Amino acid sequence: MKSKKFNIIDIGELLWDVLPDGKELGGAPANFTYHANFLGANSTIISALGNDVRGEEIRASLKKRNLKYSINIVDYPTGWVSVKLDKGIPNYVIHENVAWDFISLKDEIIPVLQKADAICFGTLSQRSTVSFNGIYEALKLVPETALKVLDVNLRQSYYTKNIIETSLICANVVKLNDEELIVLSEMFHLPTSQGEACRELLNRFNLKLLALTKGAEGSILFTQNDISCHPTPKVKVVDTIGAGDSFTAAMVMGLLSEKALEQIHKEATQHAAKVCTYKGATPKLI
């Protein structure tokens, strides 16, 4: 019997990562959607682009990757991020007043949202009121049974306690890294132990799953009744751009397929490690 092709949506920033040797398609939604598609999903990006050359190039890049999208064209420049690599680890400078600060829903995307099996959203894309409202309008339209996956991506000063708390209340799956956990622990007065802090978040916000990624130190998945710990595989790292998004995509696919937690974690870890052996977040994978 043919397996179900899950309908997955990611709403948020769409931009160019401008690296020292050129630019790469960027933003968590493009990265996540690309990898969800690679793993067998029917995925769609919701975002906004400018009426400019960078915007045209992004649309061409999405089409080349066979990615579906619902994009508003707005009177602001297409987003870009200046990226510097330090031993393969990216440092970002995110520019303001760009197109993805003005995300709203087009009529065409409403029936797609109403049939979604999962929707992924992040904290970064909520820095503007317009995009904040667009994201929560989308979250209200997906089925009650859908996974609502929060990617905690704390960049520069583009987050507030209200954004994070509202996101946690709306989500039922959360992914964050160890540095972000420190910020949330201080913000929400969580226990100092990583494990206890994660358990507190899981219980306080009634989450189905919380994923903590720790770079070279591995990752931990928490559910209400189980825990899974995995080391980071030893691979030849080209860069780590998109590793977290590819991990999330594989994890979501495993959850939707109702796989065992250990299997979900193993597959997510292996997929993210594979992506690190390529240049950029959306490489042509073999």
HURASUL-V112339 format. One record per residue. N is the residue number from 1. RES is the residue in one small letter. PSI is psi in radians with two decimals (none if undefined). Layout:
# HURASUL-V112339
N:RES:PSI
N:RES:PSI
This chain:
# HURASUL-V112339
1:m:2.35
2:k:2.32
3:s:2.69
4:k:2.45
5:k:1.88
6:f:2.47
7:n:2.02
8:i:2.41
9:i:2.47
10:d:2.26
11:i:2.27
12:g:-2.68
13:e:2.42
14:l:2.19
15:l:3.11
16:w:2.28
17:d:1.95
18:v:1.80
19:l:2.93
20:p:-0.52
21:d:0.38
22:g:-3.09
23:k:2.62
24:e:2.53
25:l:2.31
26:g:-3.07
27:g:2.38
28:a:-0.71
29:p:-0.75
30:a:-0.76
31:n:-0.89
32:f:-0.83
33:t:-0.72
34:y:-0.81
35:h:-0.60
36:a:-0.73
37:n:-0.79
38:f:-0.61
39:l:0.07
40:g:0.10
41:a:2.88
42:n:1.71
43:s:2.61
44:t:2.42
45:i:2.38
46:i:2.17
47:s:-2.86
48:a:2.50
49:l:2.82
50:g:2.84
51:n:1.21
52:d:3.09
53:v:-0.73
54:r:-0.69
55:g:-0.75
56:e:-0.71
57:e:-0.64
58:i:-0.78
59:r:-0.71
60:a:-0.68
61:s:-0.68
62:l:-0.76
63:k:-0.71
64:k:-0.58
65:r:0.10
66:n:0.69
67:l:2.34
68:k:2.62
69:y:2.71
70:s:1.84
71:i:2.25
72:n:2.42
73:i:2.09
74:v:2.93
75:d:0.79
76:y:2.69
77:p:2.56
78:t:2.43
79:g:2.60
80:w:2.70
81:v:2.25
82:s:2.19
83:v:2.25
84:k:2.40
85:l:2.28
86:d:1.75
87:k:0.72
88:g:-0.15
89:i:2.19
90:p:2.46
91:n:2.30
92:y:2.49
93:v:1.94
94:i:2.19
95:h:2.62
96:e:2.99
97:n:0.91
98:v:3.04
99:a:-0.73
100:w:-0.03
101:d:-0.01
102:f:0.91
103:i:2.20
104:s:2.88
105:l:2.31
106:k:2.65
107:d:-0.61
108:e:-0.43
109:i:-0.25
110:i:-0.86
111:p:-0.48
112:v:-0.78
113:l:-0.68
114:q:-0.26
115:k:0.17
116:a:2.42
117:d:-0.43
118:a:2.59
119:i:2.32
120:c:2.38
121:f:2.75
122:g:3.00
123:t:-0.58
124:l:-0.79
125:s:-0.06
126:q:0.20
127:r:-0.39
128:s:2.66
129:t:-0.72
130:v:-0.89
131:s:-0.65
132:f:-0.86
133:n:-0.68
134:g:-0.71
135:i:-0.76
136:y:-0.44
137:e:-0.73
138:a:-0.76
139:l:-0.57
140:k:-0.39
141:l:-0.36
142:v:2.72
143:p:2.69
144:e:-0.55
145:t:-0.15
146:a:2.59
147:l:2.32
148:k:1.77
149:v:2.02
150:l:2.14
151:d:1.86
152:v:1.83
153:n:1.56
154:l:1.88
155:r:2.32
156:q:-2.19
157:s:0.35
158:y:0.96
159:y:2.73
160:t:2.88
161:k:-0.65
162:n:-0.77
163:i:-0.81
164:i:-0.78
165:e:-0.76
166:t:-0.71
167:s:-0.78
168:l:-0.64
169:i:-0.67
170:c:-0.44
171:a:2.78
172:n:-0.10
173:v:2.38
174:v:2.40
175:k:2.28
176:l:2.86
177:n:3.07
178:d:-0.59
179:e:-0.67
180:e:-0.59
181:l:-0.64
182:i:-0.77
183:v:-0.81
184:l:-0.59
185:s:-0.72
186:e:-0.71
187:m:-0.70
188:f:0.22
189:h:0.93
190:l:2.85
191:p:2.72
192:t:-0.48
193:s:2.34
194:q:-0.85
195:g:-0.77
196:e:-0.64
197:a:-0.76
198:c:-0.73
199:r:-0.69
200:e:-0.77
201:l:-0.77
202:l:-0.78
203:n:-0.73
204:r:-0.63
205:f:0.21
206:n:0.89
207:l:2.62
208:k:-0.65
209:l:2.49
210:l:2.25
211:a:2.19
212:l:2.04
213:t:2.47
214:k:0.55
215:g:-2.24
216:a:-0.27
217:e:0.06
218:g:-2.75
219:s:2.81
220:i:2.34
221:l:2.30
222:f:2.33
223:t:3.13
224:q:-0.50
225:n:0.04
226:d:2.91
227:i:2.51
228:s:2.25
229:c:2.34
230:h:2.41
231:p:2.83
232:t:2.20
233:p:2.58
234:k:1.90
235:v:2.88
236:k:1.80
237:v:2.18
238:v:-0.92
239:d:2.89
240:t:0.18
241:i:2.21
242:g:-0.01
243:a:-0.77
244:g:-0.69
245:d:-0.67
246:s:-0.62
247:f:-0.83
248:t:-0.74
249:a:-0.81
250:a:-0.66
251:m:-0.78
252:v:-0.73
253:m:-0.68
254:g:-0.71
255:l:-0.80
256:l:-0.56
257:s:-0.02
258:e:0.71
259:k:2.85
260:a:2.61
261:l:-0.77
262:e:-0.70
263:q:-0.73
264:i:-0.83
265:h:-0.77
266:k:-0.81
267:e:-0.67
268:a:-0.74
269:t:-0.79
270:q:-0.70
271:h:-0.77
272:a:-0.71
273:a:-0.69
274:k:-0.74
275:v:-0.59
276:c:-0.26
277:t:0.00
278:y:2.85
279:k:2.30
280:g:2.97
281:a:-0.37
282:t:1.04
283:p:2.86
284:k:1.80
285:l:2.56
286:i:none
